[in-house]
Amino acid sequence: MQRMVIIEHLYNMKIKTIFWPLLTSLLVLSFFSCNESAPEQPKKIPQVDFSEIEKILAIKDDTLRVINFWATWCKPCVEELPLLEQLAEQNKNKAFSLYYISLDFPNQIESKLIPFLKENPLNGEVIVLDDPDANTWIDKVNPNWSGAIPATIINSGGNHNFHEGQLNSFEDIQHLISNLSSDQS
């Protein structure tokens, strides 16, 4: 009988020394894997022709809208993105919209644009402009636009300011916003 108790005790000890650490490890691993955020799947980036962009440009409410024409292959475009993100952060509790109109080539969305956005998440809405008739739509954005990027439109209440070229400082953006008036284009 004594022998049976000793064997049973050894059996229970073996289970405890193997089972509990194993169970504890599994619980800890499952806790961390449940709390890890799943890798973010890239959302579908809309590809539109200029008529969709024109609708955004035509809105005349009191929301401050920033429409930025850019591309991942454009160094000045990429360099000014942090300024636009700073503006988005500053206006997160206000009537504000930020549109990143990508002029990246549609056949490079998967290979260039999506990886860029994974590495550099943007707070605005990213839209790919897939309209080969640039000679027509560039003038509709602004008749003075040469077509060079980056190009930015600040719009509110039907008033807008257009800026061709890189925004070099946050003050550049604030200046465009403060000078919104109906007589500027």
PyMOL commands that set and color helices and strands:
alter all, ss='L'
color gray80, all
select helices_A, chain A and resi 2-35+50-58+75-90+106-119+134-141+170-178
alter helices_A, ss='H'
color red, helices_A
select strands_A, chain A and resi 47-48+64-70+96-102+125-129+151-156+159-164
alter strands_A, ss='S'
color yellow, strands_A
deselect
rebuild
show_as cartoon
